[in-house]
Amino acid sequence: MNTPTIDHYANSTERFPLSSRITCSICDSTYQLLTSKRLGEEGNLYWRCTSFHGNRGTPIDGEMFTPRAHPLRNGDESKRWTRYQRKHRKLPEPRQMLCTDIEIEGGKPEKAFITAWNLLVSKKLRYQASLKRTVSLSDDILLQYRAECLCQLIDNVGKIKDYDYRLALQTLERIEVTPTGKLSVYFLGGLKITL
């Protein structure tokens, strides 16, 4: 019995525009926006692969990871106790890196989209030639349509300064996080830009 596929990109909203649009290149899971509770970073937003739920992170071949040591609290503890902590605490040891160890700071995916879109516009002759080849050579009618629409939007919209939710809905397929933490922006129409 075939199970129906679920369009996991349908969850984005104007409040959370990139929900379900950021994916892990290692395990194909989506990324989740989280709020940090780490000492000294409380309230900071970051994106993390959802395979951290249930400890299902996928190992990255040839990469080692050393978790960050927790900073010592300097609030109401005595100086003597802080010195003792520094002397006797165990520091984290290196281990095999997992896809869940890659964290992207909040706002970085939106900036990546803006940068990638402005690159499309600034080098539009090159990218429009690629899109026109897609239209003429592809057998996929939907891909042809999306490539034509992207060509027109590049001409009509021009460069942007802020993240445009409606433009992203029309043009963005997904943003993929690479094992090195770089972001690859995939546009509908078959274009990919890695930043």
Secondary structure, DSSP 8 states (H G I E B T S, - for coil): -------TTTT--SSSTTTTTEEETTT--BEEEEE--STT-TT-EEEEEGGGTTT---EEEEEEE---------SSS-HHHHHHHHHH------EEEEGGG-EEETTHHHHHHHHHHHHHHHTHHHHHHHHHHHHHH---HHHHHHHHHHHHHHHHH---SS--HHHHHHHEEEEEE-TTS-EEEEETTTEEEE-
